[in-house]
Amino acid sequence: NINEESRAALATMPLQAFRSAAHVTVDAKSLAVGDGGNEVGMGKVVSVPGVGDLSPGGEFAALSVNGCVRSCDVAVLGTVSNWAGSAIEAACHVTWPAETDYVPAMRSSGSALEFALLEAIMAKPTLAVDGSHNDRPMSVDGLNFDPYHREFYDNLWHLAGV
């Protein structure tokens, strides 16, 4: 458990000091996962000429206004950042198979597990909400779990098991 004092110290810690505290070597590569430009590491994308001026329109500001400026070595982008993170997990499984092959279980129940996780974070005491909705639908980044997320996870884990 991290108390508020520790959380505040971590939030203001310079990156090199944080890497040192976490025992990360100076030659370690950084990876960032994002979908909209405001996630840590997306400075790699926002700094590309012309990209900072892009905006999805409407109430959304250009990436140069709302985008993160902290860069990374490798940026992995997805329509939904959860999808990009899950794709990294599946790619790691294919590249470096684990001693315990969990892909058959994920293939048969991966979307059910993702749904259970979403349900849990939306329940008390957390009561998380999808920031793009005023009500509390079972959705992530404005996309309902069914059919979008369920289909993605089912397809991803099917591919990882090939």
C-alpha positions in Angstrom: 0.0 0.0 0.0 1.3 3.4 -0.9 0.2 6.2 1.5 -0.5 9.8 0.3 2.9 11.1 1.3 4.7 8.4 -0.7 2.3 8.9 -3.7 3.1 12.7 -3.6 6.8 12.0 -3.4 6.6 9.6 -6.4 4.6 12.2 -8.4 7.2 14.8 -8.1 10.3 12.6 -8.3 12.6 13.3 -11.3 12.5 10.4 -13.8 16.2 9.4 -13.2 15.6 9.3 -9.4 12.5 7.2 -10.0 14.4 4.8 -12.2 17.1 4.5 -9.6 14.7 3.9 -6.8 13.0 1.1 -8.9 16.5 -0.4 -9.7 16.1 0.3 -13.4 19.4 0.4 -15.3 20.2 3.5 -17.3 20.3 1.5 -20.5 16.8 0.1 -20.0 14.3 0.9 -22.8 11.0 2.6 -22.1 7.7 1.5 -23.5 4.5 3.6 -23.5 1.0 2.5 -24.4 -1.6 5.1 -25.4 -4.6 5.9 -27.5 -5.1 9.7 -27.4 -1.8 11.4 -26.9 -2.2 12.4 -23.3 -0.6 9.3 -21.9 3.0 9.3 -20.6 5.4 8.5 -23.4 3.2 9.9 -26.2 5.5 12.8 -26.5 7.3 10.6 -29.0 4.2 10.9 -31.3 3.2 14.5 -30.4 6.7 15.7 -31.3 6.5 14.4 -34.9 6.1 17.4 -37.2 2.4 18.1 -38.0 1.0 15.6 -35.5 0.9 18.1 -32.6 -1.7 20.1 -34.6 -4.0 17.2 -35.0 -7.3 17.1 -33.0 -10.2 14.8 -33.1 -12.4 17.9 -33.3 -15.3 19.1 -31.2 -14.4 19.8 -27.6 -11.0 18.1 -28.0 -7.8 20.2 -28.0 -4.9 19.6 -30.4 -2.3 17.2 -29.2 0.2 20.1 -28.8 -2.2 21.5 -26.2 -3.4 18.4 -24.4 -0.8 15.8 -25.4 1.9 14.5 -23.1 5.4 15.9 -23.8 7.3 13.0 -22.0 8.8 10.7 -24.7 9.8 7.1 -24.6 11.9 4.6 -26.7 8.9 2.7 -28.1 5.3 3.9 -28.4 2.6 1.4 -28.9 -0.7 3.0 -30.0 -4.1 1.5 -30.1 -7.7 2.6 -30.7 -8.1 1.8 -27.0 -5.0 1.7 -24.8 -6.2 -1.5 -23.1 -6.2 -3.2 -26.5 -2.6 -2.1 -27.2 -1.5 -3.4 -23.7 -3.2 -6.7 -24.3 -1.6 -7.0 -27.7 1.8 -6.5 -26.1 0.9 -9.3 -23.7 -0.2 -11.6 -26.5 2.9 -10.8 -28.5 5.1 -11.6 -25.5 3.4 -14.9 -25.1 3.9 -15.8 -28.7 7.6 -14.7 -28.6 8.5 -16.1 -25.2 6.0 -18.8 -24.2 5.4 -19.2 -20.5 6.0 -22.4 -18.7 2.3 -22.5 -18.0 0.4 -22.1 -21.3 -2.5 -19.9 -20.3 -3.6 -19.0 -23.9 -6.2 -21.9 -24.1 -7.8 -20.5 -20.9 -7.7 -17.0 -22.3 -9.1 -18.2 -25.6 -12.0 -19.8 -23.9 -12.6 -17.1 -21.2 -10.4 -14.1 -21.9 -13.2 -11.8 -22.7 -15.1 -13.1 -19.7 -12.1 -12.3 -17.5 -11.8 -8.8 -19.1 -15.6 -8.3 -18.4 -15.2 -9.4 -14.8 -12.3 -6.9 -14.3 -14.3 -4.1 -15.9 -17.3 -5.0 -13.7 -15.1 -5.0 -10.6 -13.6 -1.6 -11.1 -17.0 -0.1 -11.8 -18.4 -1.6 -8.6 -18.2 -0.2 -5.1 -15.9 1.1 -3.6 -14.2 2.2 -6.8 -17.2 3.2 -8.9 -15.0 4.0 -11.9 -16.7 5.5 -14.9 -15.9 5.7 -18.6 -14.9 9.4 -18.9 -16.9 9.7 -22.2 -20.2 9.0 -20.5 -22.3 10.6 -17.8 -24.0 7.4 -16.9 -22.2 4.2 -16.1 -22.4 1.8 -19.0 -20.1 -1.2 -19.2 -17.7 0.5 -21.6 -14.1 1.6 -22.1 -13.2 4.7 -24.1 -16.8 5.2 -25.3 -17.1 1.7 -26.7 -19.5 -0.7 -25.1 -17.9 -4.0 -23.8 -20.4 -5.9 -26.0 -19.7 -6.3 -28.9 -16.5 -4.2 -29.3 -14.2 -5.3 -26.4 -15.5 -8.8 -26.3 -14.9 -9.4 -30.0 -11.4 -7.8 -29.7 -10.3 -10.0 -26.8 -11.8 -13.2 -28.3 -10.0 -12.5 -31.6 -6.7 -11.5 -29.9 -6.4 -14.6 -27.8 -7.5 -16.8 -30.7 -4.6 -15.3 -32.8 -2.1 -15.7 -29.9 -2.9 -19.4 -29.7 -2.1 -20.1 -33.4 
